[in-house]
């Protein structure tokens, strides 16, 4: 059913600061803001939220106060709601706004995406993750149990004492 959320990690956008120049994570890695289709105002606010996270920490990576910690968490939930509204109900937003907490706030829009470009961008990212997963499974099946590494950006596979993949197939 369109818009249905399953347990698949590539249908959940995680949101947390982690020194990656973005607070958005999808699949197994960070997502550059330029790849999200989110509005410029929301991207600016996400970047500001991340910056205040770093500014409100001590040299020991602790919050300077409980107030700063609570404020950061509250702002994160508000921003997660805005991300959810822009991408629509096809994706859930998991906001891990404060490390060390056991709970994660998960939000999902109830209305269609307010920003079709953002919904399309994350749909494309989801499709890329699915295709990459299928390709990885194919490589694993083709390897016959031999250690194999796959470089998704180049499409090449590497095995001990052998090299195969797209560039070798091309000549």
Residue, then its C-alpha position, 0 to 999 in steps of 0.5 A: x500500500x503506498x505510504x505504508x511504513x514497514x520495518x525496512x530501515x530505508x523507509x525511516x529517515x533518522x535525524x540526529x547531529x553526528x559530525x557529518x555536516x547533516x543531521x539527516x540519515x537514510x539507510x546506512x549513511x548521512x544524506x547531504x542536504x542538496x540531495x533531499x529536496x527540502x526547502x531552503x528554510x528547513x535546511x537552514x533550520x536543520x543546520x542551525x539546530x546542528x550548530x547549536x548542538x555543538x555550541x551547547x556542549x562542553x569539552x567533555x561532550x556533555x551539555x552545558x546544562x539540562x536546560x540546553x539539553x531539553x531545549x535541543x531535544x524540543x527543537x529537534x522534535x519540532x524540526x522532525x515534524x517539519x521534515x515529516x510534513x515535507x516528505x509526507x506519510x511514505x517516510x517516518x522520521x526518527x528523531x534521536x535528538x539527544x544521545x544517551x536517551x533510550x527513547x526515540x521520537x518517531x513521527x509520520x505525516x498524516x497528510x500528503x507531502x507538503x513538498x513533492x520535491x522532497x518526497x521524490x528525492x527520498x523516494x529516489x534515495x530509497x529506490x537506490x538503496x533497494x537496488x544496491x541491496x539487490x546488487x549486493x545480494x547478487x554479488x554475495x550469491x555469485x561469490x560462492x562463499x569467497x570473500x568479496x568486497x563491493x564498491x557501490x560507487x564504482x560498481x566494481x567487485x574485488x576478491x582476493x587475487x582477482x579483480x572483477x567488475x564493471x571496469x574489467x567487463x568494459x575492456 
